[in-house]
Amino acid sequence: MIMSICLKKFVKGQIFLFASMTDDTIIMTDDDDEVQRIIHETNLYKILKIDQTANKQIITRNYRKIAQAVHPDRCKSDKASEAFQKVSHACQTLINDEKRKNYDISIDRLPQQQEASNHGQTDFDDEMTPEEFFTCLNSDESKLSRINRKIKGAKAKKVNSAQNKKEPQGKGKPFAFIIKIIITFIIFAFTNPEDVRHVYEFIVMLFFNPISKDSLQGVLSFSPQNQGQTMKLNCKKYGVSYYIPSWWVNSIGQDIIVKNRNKLNHIAEEMYVEELIIQCELEKNQLGKEGPKCAKMRKIVVV
C-alpha cells in the first residue's frame, strides 16, 4: 500500500518536472484534473487561464498549451474531447473582436445567468471545428492572420450553406415556372380584365418581391439624373426627396409602387442614412477632419 502511494507520487513528480522543462506543455499535475477543470469552468477567460485584459498573443499562447494538453489524441481522459471543444470555443470567441466585445458585455451585465447558460454547453456556434482550429493555429507563426482568413471563409461558407438549404438552387425551379404558367393561363381564361390586374399584382409581389433594398440598389437616387424619372417621392422622416427612373416603374407597375409606398419610404430612409455615413467618411479622408457633410450626418444619425 505504502509502496503504491510512493510510486504514484513519484510518477506525478516526473510529469510535473517534464512539464516545467517544456515551453509547449502546460504545467499540471494530472491531465484528468485539467480536463475536469475545463469542463466545470464557465468563464472563457478562466478556461484559458488569462485575465480579461489579455491580448490576442497571450490568448493564443495559452490556448496552444492547454489544447495540446487535453487533445484527445494525447489525453486519455474520457472527457478530453469535451474539454478540447471548450478550449477551442474560448479561443475562437476571444480572438474575434466582435464576439469578445459581446461576451464581455454579457458577463458584466448578467454574470450569473451567463455562467448558468454556459454550464455543460457543447453545441457552440463556432466557425471552425476544434480540430480545424487547432491545426490552423499550430501550423506556422502567422497564426492570427491565417486564422482570421479561415474563420471569415468558414463563416461565409456556413451562411451560403444555410441560404442554399432555405432556398435550394436548381431543384424546384422548373416546377415553380410551370405553376406560374398555369396560374397565368387561368387568370386570362376565366377572369375579367380588372381581376387580371389585381391577380397580376398579387403574383408579382408573391413570386418576385420587387420592392426590396437589394432591388433598389443603383435604382433609387436622391438627386435628379435626367433619366426620365416619372416618380419623385418624399421621405417625410428626413425631409428629402428621392427619385425612381421610369423603366423601373414600368417594369414593376405604378399601382404596386403606390400600394407599397410605406415600404418604399422605409427602404429610402435606410439608404439615405447609409449614403450620409459614406459621404462623411469620404469627407474625413479628403479633409483629414469632419466637415459640413459629417455635420449633416450627425444631425440624424447616432454614431
Secondary structure, 3 states (H helix, E strand, C coil): CHHHHHHHHHHHHHHHHHHHCCCCCCCCCCHHHHHHHHHHCCCHHHHCCCCCCCCHHHHHHHHHHHHHHHCCCCCCCCCHHHHHHHHHHHHHHHCCHHHHHHHHHHHHHCHHHHHHHHCCCCCCCCCCCHHHHHHHHCCCCCHHHHHHHHHHHHHHHHHHHHHHHHCCCCCCHHHHHHHHHHHHHHHHHHCCHHHHHHHHHHHHHHHHCCCCHHHHCCCCECCCCCCCCCEEEEECCCCEEEEECHHHHHHHCHHHHHHCHHHHHHHHHHHHHHHHHHHHHHHHHHHCCCCHHHHHHHHHCCC
